[in-house]
Amino acid sequence: MDLRAYLQTALDAAYLAKGIHQYYQEKGFTQSSKSTPTDLVTQADHESEAAIRELIAARHPDHVVLGEEQGQDKEGAFRWIVDPLDGTVNYAHGFPFYAVSIGLEAHGEVVLGVVLDTARGELFTATKGGGAYLNGRPIRVSTRSTLVGSLLATGFPYDVSKDTENLTYFQRALTKGLMVRRPGAAALDLAYVAAGRLDGFWEVKLNPWDVAAGWLIVSEAGGRVSGLQGEDYRLGNRYLVASNGLIHQPLLDTLHGR
């Protein structure tokens, strides 16, 4: 398996998406809603995914793509997992915290991850066993060993009134005096854990395209990624906790009210 060739495909696809993001930021775009009025989708989402799919199909015609906007229509040993624009609400409001996220799963194992912050030009990459990088330089998770004083992030569903589960976890963290941010793009939240900018992150009701790339980047940067019960994370688990490893158990204990 030639990860270098696959990484180049992911990079080329990510920069294609970046160009589309920037084009519509300058030109203007139409938007509509999906599940709720705040679950937005724009021209940039649709066109970015279409461009990524076209590139992958041209270079790797036997591969499968799972994308946020078009789903997956066949099975295969190699599956690209794509969020063409993670943080669409941020993008639509000109809030510069959004990214394209591309992961590659080979025979059931995620082996490559790319998260490109298309507003700042920061490129986070990882390959299985090859480490994690930011703009080509190695990155590692933070070394903070106490939960108090750690900087954490989380996210919420589009309609919290109908899904309040994470409000309970959020309240438990806040009432312990923890510092929690809610930037609004899980792929970048995970990349920030990998780079040591955040010490931990949790979220519920996530999809594979939200986390496939970021999960690998955190792991390759020396961090820990688990489910909400502390079990090893598996793609498809909608509950995810990521950290530098040192604060992982205290964070889990806090979320569970222990």
N, C-alpha and C positions, 0 to 999 in steps of 0.2 A: 504494500500500500504506500503510494507516494504522497505523503502528507504535504510535501513542499508544493506540488502541483495543485493539490486541493486548497491549500492556504492561499495560493495566488488567485485561484478562482474566487474564493471568499473575499479577498481584498478588492479585486476588480469589481465584484458585485456590490460591495459596500460603497465604493467610491462612485459607482453609477448611481446608487440611491442618494448619496450625498448631493450629487449634481442636480437631481430632481428635486430634493428638498430645497436647495438654494434657489432653484429656478422659480418655484411656486412662492417662496417667501418674497421674492422680488416682484413677481408678476401679479400675485394674488391668486386665490384658489377658491373653489366651491367646497362646501362641506355638508355632510348630512349626519344623521344619527343612526345608531344600530339598536342596541337593546334598551337604551334609555336616552333622554335628551342630552345627557352629558357624555355618552359613549360615542365620541365623534369619529368620523372617517373623512379623509380629504382626498382630493385628486392625487396628492403626493403619496399617500398610502397605496392607492391602487396602482399608480404608474411605477412606483418603486418596486413593488412586488412583481409586476409584469416584466420589468427589465431584468430583475434578478433571475426569475424563472427562465427567461429567454437565454440568458448567458449560460446558466447551468445546463440547460437542455442542449445547447450547442456544443459544449465541451464534454459533458458527461451524459449522453443520451439515455443510458440505462439507470440513471439515478432518479430518486423520487424527491419531491419537494413537499414539505408541509409548511404552509404559510398562513398567517393570520387572516388574510382577506379571502383567499381562494381555497383554503383547506388542503386536503390530500386526496388524490383520486386513484392511486394505485399503490402497490406494495413493492418493496425492493430492499436489497441488502444495504444500500447506501442511501441515507435520507438526510437531506438538507432541511434544517428547521429555521424558519425565517420570520422575523418580525421586521417588516420593511420600514416601519416608523414607530418605535416604541416611545410613548409620550406624546401621542397625537394631540391631546388637549393642550399640553404645553406649547406644542408647535403652532396650533391654531391661534393661540393668544400671544405668540411672539416671546414666550418665556423660554429662554435658551437652555433647556434640559430635555433633550430628546436624542434618539440614536437609531441606527440600524443595527440589528442583531442577527448574526448568522452562525449557526452551529452545524456541524456535520456528525451524524451518527452512522457508524459502520458496524454492521452485525450486532446492533443493539447497544453499542457503546459510543458515547460522545467522545470524539477524538480531536476535535478542532473547534475553536470558538473565536469569533471576531465581533467586537462591539465598537462601532465608530460613532463618536459624538460628532454629529455633523454640524453643530453650531460652533464648537470650539476646535474642531480638527484633531481631537485626541483619539488615538487608535489603540485599543486594548486587544491583545491577541494571546492565544495559548494553543499549544498542541499537546496531546497526551504524552506525558513524560518529558516534554520539552521546555517546561517553565512558562511563565506568564510575562508579558511585556507591555509597556506603554510607550508608543512611538519608538519601538525598537530597543528600549532599555529595560532590563529586568526589573520586575516589581515584586514586593513581598507584602504580606499583610502586616498590620501593626503589631507591636509587642506589648500593648497595654494589657495588664493582667487583672485589673479590677473593673467590675461592671460600673460602679459609681465612677463618674469621670469619663466613661466611654461615650463616643458619639454614635448613635444608632439611627437607623432609618426604617420606615415601614411604608405600606401603601394600603389603600382602601378600595373597595368595589365602587362602581359608578353610582349605585343607589344604596347608600348606607342605611336608609330607612327600612329597606327590605332585607338587609344582611348586616346585622350588627355584631357578628362574632368578633371581628378584629377590634371593635371598640372596647371590648372587655380586656383584651391583651394590652391595648394601648393605655387604658386607664391604669392597669396594674404597673406598667412601666413608669408612667408619669407620677403615680403616687409614691413610687420609690425614689423620686427625685432624679430619674434618668433623663438624659438629653436625647430627644427623638425628633428627627426631621421627616418630612413627607414630600420628597422632591417630585415624584410622579412618573418615574420610568425605571422599572425593576432592573432592566439590563444594565443601566448605568449605576444603579444602587449597588449591584453586585460587583461591577467593575471598580467602584470606589472602595468597597471592602478589600478587593484584591490589591489595590494600590495603597492601602493603609490610611485612606482619607476618612473612611468609616470603620468603626471597630466591629459593628454587627448590623444585621438586617433581617427582618422577618416579614412575611406576607402570607396571606391565605387566598385561596381561589385563583392561583396562578395557572397559566397554560404553558405547554412546552416551549412555545416560541418566546415567551417572556424570559425564560431562564436557561435554555440549553447552553448557549454560549457563555453566559456569565457564571454558571455553575462550574464549568471547566476552568475558567479563568481564575476564580477564587481558589479552587482546589490546587491548581498548578502554582499559585502564589503562596501556598503553604497554609491556606485556611481550611475551615471545616464547613461542610454543608450537610444538613440533615433535614429530616422531617420534623414535625412538631413534637413528636415523642422521643426525639433523639436518634431515631433509626437512620441508617445510611440513606441518603437521598437517592431516589430513583425517578427518572424522567416520567412524568405523568402524575406524580404526587403533587397535589395542588397546595400543599402546605410546605413552606420552605423556611428554614432558619440558616443563616450564613454568618460566620464570624471569623475572627483571627484564631479561633480554637481555644485561646486562653480564657475567654469569657463565655464560652459556649454553654456550659452547664448552668452557670448562674443566670444567663439569659433565659434558658429554657425554664428554669425554676421560677423566675419572675413571671413569665408568660402564663404559667400554670398556677400562679398564686401561691407558690410554696415559699 
